[in-house]
Amino acid sequence: MDRRNPTGLSGRIPLAVIVVDAAGLVSHWSTGARRLFGRSRQDAVGRPAVDLLPVVGALESAAGQDGGFPAAGGAAYPAEDDYGRGLEASLAGASSYPTAGRARLFEPAAGDAGGDSGGAADGDGPQAGADDALDVLWWAYPLVGPGPERLLVLAADAGRLQPGGPDAPAEAFERIAPGFALHTEFAGSEGLAKQLPEILPSMNPLESARIVAQVLDLGYPVLEISQHDRVPVTPDWGVPRRTERQARRRAAEQAAALDPASVPAEELAPDLEYAAVREHLEFLNEVSGRIGTSLDLARTIQEVSAAVVPRFTDVAGTYLREQVLAGEGFPDGPPDVTTMWYRVAVEHTDEPGRWDDVVPVGESMPFPAQTPFFQCMTTGEPVMVPRISEQMGNAIAAQFPKRDISPLINNRSMLVVPLKARNVVLGFMILLRHRERPAFNDMDRVTGAELAARAGLVLDNARMYTYQENVADTLQDSMLPHIAPRMPGCDVATRYLPGTRLGRVGGDWFDSIKLPGSRLALVVGDVMGHGLNSAAMMGQFRTAVQTMAQLGLPPAQLLRNLDDLAQRLGEQYLATCLYAVYDPVESEVLIANAGHIPPVLVRADGRSELLDVPTGAPLGVGGVPFETVKVRVSPGDRLVLCTDGLVEVRGQDIGAGLAALCESAAHPAASMDDACDTIIRALNPRGGRKDDVALLMARLNGIPREDVAVWELAAEPAEVGRARSLVRDTLRTWQLDDVAETAELLVGEVVTNAVRHAHDRPVELRLVRADALLVEVSDDDHGVPVLLSAGPEDEGGRGMRIVSRLAREWGTSRSAQGKTVWFEQALPPRRRR
C-alpha cells in the first residue's frame, strides 16, 4: 500500500478561500467559506478578518512594523510586465512564510450571521456549547508585490477529516495535523498545481495569477496523518450539479410554504450563478452549430469570427500562421518572434472603416515578445486583461511602430485566446469589449478558451482538407501533361475536372504526342476506380503510351501491346483508352478504341457525328482484338475526345449523354477554349458530377502539300552538300531567307550523322512549314544520337551539341525501320502559316 495515500482517506475536501486586503478587511469570500463559517458573502466582504477567522497570529505576522498592514505600493505594473509575464520577478523578494494552525471556532447563533463571533488561533474565543464548536484547519499565505491583497487563507472542516467521522474517539482525531510541502512528493502533484489557478475564479486574473504564483512558491497545502501519511488538499468548489441545485431549491420552496421564516432568503433568491453558467453553455452550443459547416478554410474563418460578434464580444480579430493559411503541412515547432501571422478576419461593431485602415485584413506580421499576444501564442493559454489602461495600451502600441493601435484598444477589456489543435498553436483570436460593456471575467475566460478549442479543431479540419486538396491537385497536375495550344497542323484545348469524391484524384487522362512525319497522337483514357491507386495506374498507362507511340506503331497494335502490359501488371489494371493519330499532310485520322466511348467529329460546316469505331474491350481484359479505323478529315474539322464522366449520368441512358455531347460540341465558339467551356457547361451545369472528367478537343487545320518538301538522299558523304543546297533553295522559295543560314548548318550536321550510320535504305529529308520550321531526317539505323563533350583535339562529337544550341526544340523517335531525328526552328511572325 502507498502510505502517502492511505486507504479510506480522501485528499479532496471542501475548501474555503478567503483573501484579506492591506487594511485587514476581507476582500474575497468564496462559496466554500460561506458553507464552512455560515456567513454570506455580503456579510463577510468588507469586515475585519479578525472578527471572522481564527488566523490572528497570521494577521500579526503579515502586518508592518507599525502594527498595521503595509500599504499596497506599486499597484500598477511596469509597462513591460503589465501582461502577467513578470509575476515571478515580483515575487523574488518574498521573505514571509506561510503559517498553519488548527482552531476551535464557535458557529454564530441562528439569526446572528452578521454578529461578531470568531476565534483565536489556539481556540481562545467566545465559549458556547460543545455541540456548536467547529474544528477548523487553516493555512495562511502572506502576499507581496503589487495589488491590494496581503493574505490568502485556506480553511477546511477538521471534523470531516477525522477518521471514522466527527464522533470518532479523540485519540484518532489527534493524529491529524496541518503541514506544508515546499517540494512535495505526492502522486499527482502536477495536477494539483494546475488546479490552483482556479482557487480564485472571480478575481482579476492578473491578481489571481500573482497569488497563485506565491502559493506555488511557498508550498502546497497538505494534511499530515501521523508522521508518515500525508495527502494533498485540493479545492472543492464550483457549480453543483443541476439536479442537486434543483432538489435543494424544491426543498426550500416546500419548507417556505409551511414556515416562510425558517428558510433563508438567499435559498429562494434567483440562482444567478447557475443562470450565468447556463447562458454560457447555450452560447457555446449555438457557436458550435454555426461553425464548421464546410471544410473551406476561408469560409470557416469567417464563421468563427462572426459567431462571437456581437453576442460575446464587440471586436474579434483572427490571426493564423503562414503554414495554416497556405494549406501546407502541420506547423513545425513553437512560434517565436520571427513567426509570421496573417490577419485573416476582423469582425466588429464599430463604425465602418475604423479598423480597416489601421489593421487591414490580409496583412502579415510578427508579434513582439512584450505583448499579451506573444504570451498567448507561446504558452497556448488564454490571456485576459479586464481593462486596458492608457499606460498599458500605449505600451502595447509602442511595440508596433507602423500604426498606432492605442485608440482601438485603450479602455477596453481584452481576451486573447489560442486556436490550438493537437497542442500546436495554429493561430489566436483577439477579443475586445467596449468600455460600456462589462469587462471579461473568469467565466468569460473559460468560455473563450472552450470556444477557441472548438474553433481550433474546426480550423484544423479545414486546414487538413485544404492540405489534402493541394496534395491531390499537385499529384494530378504532375501526372497530366501540359499541352501546347498550337502544334503543326493542329490546335489543341483540354479540360480536366476532378471528381467530388475520394480526394479529388482519379484515373482519367489525356495526352498529345508528336510523331515523325508531322503527325500527332491524341490520347484519352480512363482507369477504372478512383483515388490514389487509380491515379498511380493512370501514370503508368500514360508513360507506356508515350513510349510505344514513339515507335510509330499503328493504333490497333499499340493498344494490343498496352493490353498485354496491363495483364502482366495485374488483374486490377483495367482501363479504357482511345488512341488516334492525325496526319495533317494526308488529312486523315487513324483511330483504335479499347472499351472507350466514341469520339465526336465536328465538321467545318457545323455538322457533328459520333464516329463509328469498334469499341473493343478495356485494357487488361485480353482475348479481344482491336481494329484501326481510318477517317478522312478536312481543314477546320474538330475532333472531340472525352471520358465517360462527362456523358454518363446515373439513371439515364448513356446515349442521351452522347447526343448532348454532339449537340454542344457543334455550337460555334470564338476559340477552342470557349468551345470546351460550352461543352462543360452544357453537360455539367452545376459541377455536381462525382466522377472526374477529361476532355480533349483538337482543331485539325492540316498542312498544305506546298508547305511540305521531301527528298531521298543516298548514304554517301557527298549528299550532305546536296541536302544543304535543297534546303537553301526551298527556304528561298518559301521566303524564309532569314532562317536559311541556320537551317543549312543544322541540316548539314544531322544529315552527316544519318549518312555515316545508314545501312541499306536511303536517308529521307523532310521540311514542313507551319508555325515553325520542322526538319526531319530519317535513316535505317536504330542507334539514336547523343550529346558528347568534344575536346579541342577531337574532330567530331560537336554536331548534336550545335543542334541543341541553335534549334528551338529537337528530339529523336525510333520506329520499326530505324529512327528519325527532328528539330524545330522558330520563324518570324510574318512568315508563319
KAQUI-V488280 format. One record per pair of residues at least 12 apart in sequence whose C-alpha atoms are under 6 Angstrom apart, sorted by the first residue. I is the first residue (numbers start at 1). J is the second residue. If there is no record, write none. Layout:
i->I j->J
i->I j->J
This chain:
i->3 j->229
i->4 j->229
i->4 j->230
i->5 j->231
i->11 j->231
i->11 j->232
i->11 j->233
i->12 j->233
i->12 j->234
i->13 j->236
i->14 j->236
i->15 j->32
i->15 j->155
i->15 j->156
i->15 j->235
i->15 j->236
i->16 j->32
i->16 j->33
i->16 j->154
i->16 j->155
i->17 j->30
i->17 j->153
i->17 j->154
i->18 j->152
i->18 j->153
i->19 j->151
i->19 j->152
i->20 j->149
i->20 j->150
i->20 j->151
i->21 j->148
i->21 j->149
i->21 j->150
i->22 j->69
i->22 j->148
i->22 j->150
i->23 j->69
i->24 j->48
i->24 j->49
i->25 j->46
i->25 j->47
i->25 j->48
i->25 j->49
i->26 j->45
i->26 j->46
i->26 j->47
i->26 j->49
i->27 j->45
i->29 j->41
i->39 j->113
i->43 j->114
i->51 j->116
i->51 j->118
i->52 j->118
i->53 j->118
i->54 j->119
i->54 j->120
i->54 j->121
i->55 j->121
i->62 j->142
i->72 j->148
i->74 j->146
i->75 j->146
i->75 j->147
i->79 j->392
i->79 j->395
i->83 j->372
i->84 j->206
i->87 j->210
i->90 j->145
i->98 j->140
i->98 j->141
i->99 j->139
i->99 j->140
i->100 j->138
i->100 j->139
i->101 j->137
i->101 j->138
i->102 j->136
i->102 j->137
i->103 j->121
i->103 j->122
i->103 j->123
i->103 j->135
i->103 j->136
i->104 j->123
i->104 j->134
i->104 j->135
i->105 j->119
i->105 j->133
i->105 j->134
i->106 j->132
i->106 j->133
i->106 j->134
i->107 j->132
i->135 j->158
i->135 j->159
i->136 j->156
i->136 j->157
i->136 j->158
i->137 j->155
i->137 j->156
i->137 j->158
i->138 j->154
i->138 j->155
i->139 j->153
i->139 j->154
i->140 j->152
i->140 j->153
i->175 j->225
i->175 j->226
i->176 j->225
i->177 j->224
i->178 j->223
i->178 j->224
i->179 j->222
i->179 j->223
i->180 j->219
i->180 j->221
i->180 j->222
i->181 j->219
i->181 j->220
i->182 j->218
i->182 j->219
i->197 j->212
i->201 j->442
i->202 j->442
i->221 j->233
i->287 j->307
i->291 j->303
i->291 j->304
i->292 j->458
i->295 j->462
i->296 j->462
i->297 j->462
i->313 j->433
i->314 j->348
i->314 j->349
i->314 j->432
i->314 j->433
i->315 j->347
i->315 j->348
i->315 j->431
i->315 j->432
i->316 j->346
i->316 j->347
i->316 j->430
i->316 j->431
i->317 j->345
i->317 j->346
i->317 j->429
i->317 j->430
i->318 j->343
i->318 j->344
i->318 j->345
i->318 j->429
i->319 j->341
i->319 j->342
i->319 j->343
i->319 j->344
i->319 j->427
i->319 j->428
i->320 j->341
i->320 j->342
i->320 j->426
i->320 j->427
i->321 j->341
i->321 j->426
i->321 j->427
i->327 j->463
i->327 j->466
i->327 j->467
i->328 j->467
i->337 j->366
i->337 j->367
i->337 j->368
i->338 j->366
i->339 j->366
i->340 j->365
i->340 j->366
i->341 j->364
i->341 j->365
i->341 j->366
i->342 j->363
i->342 j->364
i->343 j->361
i->343 j->362
i->343 j->363
i->344 j->361
i->344 j->362
i->345 j->361
i->380 j->418
i->382 j->416
i->382 j->417
i->383 j->415
i->383 j->416
i->384 j->414
i->384 j->415
i->385 j->414
i->386 j->413
i->386 j->439
i->386 j->440
i->387 j->411
i->387 j->412
i->387 j->413
i->388 j->410
i->388 j->411
i->388 j->412
i->389 j->411
i->390 j->410
i->393 j->406
i->393 j->410
i->394 j->406
i->411 j->435
i->412 j->433
i->412 j->434
i->412 j->435
i->413 j->432
i->413 j->433
i->413 j->439
i->414 j->431
i->414 j->432
i->415 j->431
i->416 j->429
i->416 j->430
i->417 j->429
i->417 j->449
i->419 j->452
i->419 j->456
i->420 j->456
i->421 j->456
i->421 j->457
i->472 j->505
i->488 j->770
i->489 j->584
i->489 j->701
i->489 j->702
i->489 j->703
i->490 j->699
i->490 j->700
i->490 j->701
i->491 j->698
i->491 j->699
i->492 j->697
i->492 j->698
i->493 j->672
i->493 j->697
i->494 j->695
i->494 j->696
i->495 j->694
i->495 j->695
i->496 j->693
i->496 j->694
i->497 j->692
i->497 j->693
i->498 j->692
i->499 j->690
i->499 j->691
i->499 j->692
i->500 j->690
i->502 j->531
i->505 j->531
i->506 j->530
i->506 j->531
i->506 j->534
i->506 j->535
i->507 j->526
i->507 j->527
i->507 j->534
i->507 j->535
i->507 j->538
i->508 j->525
i->508 j->526
i->508 j->694
i->509 j->524
i->509 j->525
i->510 j->523
i->510 j->524
i->511 j->523
i->519 j->582
i->519 j->583
i->520 j->581
i->520 j->582
i->521 j->580
i->521 j->581
i->522 j->580
i->523 j->578
i->523 j->579
i->524 j->577
i->524 j->578
i->525 j->576
i->525 j->577
i->526 j->575
i->526 j->576
i->527 j->575
i->528 j->574
i->528 j->575
i->550 j->813
i->550 j->814
i->551 j->814
i->551 j->815
i->552 j->815
i->555 j->592
i->556 j->592
i->556 j->626
i->556 j->627
i->556 j->628
i->563 j->619
i->563 j->620
i->566 j->620
i->567 j->620
i->573 j->620
i->574 j->619
i->574 j->620
i->575 j->618
i->575 j->619
i->576 j->594
i->576 j->595
i->576 j->596
i->576 j->618
i->576 j->619
i->577 j->594
i->577 j->596
i->578 j->593
i->579 j->591
i->579 j->592
i->584 j->702
i->584 j->703
i->585 j->703
i->587 j->633
i->588 j->631
i->588 j->632
i->588 j->633
i->589 j->630
i->589 j->631
i->590 j->629
i->590 j->630
i->591 j->628
i->591 j->629
i->592 j->627
i->592 j->628
i->593 j->615
i->594 j->615
i->594 j->616
i->594 j->617
i->594 j->618
i->595 j->615
i->595 j->616
i->595 j->617
i->595 j->618
i->599 j->611
i->599 j->640
i->599 j->641
i->600 j->639
i->600 j->640
i->601 j->638
i->601 j->639
i->602 j->637
i->602 j->638
i->603 j->637
i->604 j->636
i->604 j->637
i->606 j->666
i->608 j->662
i->608 j->666
i->635 j->700
i->635 j->701
i->635 j->702
i->636 j->700
i->636 j->701
i->637 j->699
i->637 j->700
i->638 j->698
i->638 j->699
i->638 j->700
i->639 j->697
i->639 j->698
i->640 j->696
i->640 j->697
i->641 j->695
i->641 j->696
i->642 j->694
i->642 j->695
i->643 j->693
i->643 j->694
i->645 j->691
i->645 j->692
i->645 j->693
i->646 j->693
i->664 j->679
i->707 j->768
i->707 j->769
i->708 j->767
i->708 j->768
i->709 j->766
i->709 j->767
i->710 j->765
i->710 j->766
i->711 j->764
i->711 j->765
i->712 j->763
i->712 j->764
i->713 j->762
i->713 j->763
i->714 j->762
i->715 j->755
i->715 j->762
i->716 j->755
i->720 j->748
i->724 j->744
i->728 j->740
i->746 j->803
i->749 j->799
i->758 j->779
i->758 j->780
i->758 j->781
i->763 j->778
i->763 j->779
i->764 j->777
i->764 j->778
i->765 j->777
i->770 j->833
i->771 j->832
i->771 j->833
i->772 j->825
i->772 j->826
i->772 j->827
i->773 j->824
i->773 j->825
i->774 j->824
i->775 j->822
i->775 j->823
i->776 j->821
i->776 j->822
i->777 j->820
i->777 j->821
i->778 j->819
i->778 j->820
i->779 j->818
i->779 j->819
i->780 j->817
i->780 j->818
i->781 j->818
i->782 j->818
i->782 j->819
i->787 j->800
i->787 j->801
i->807 j->824
i->807 j->825
i->808 j->824
i->808 j->825
i->809 j->823
i->809 j->824
i->810 j->822
i->810 j->823
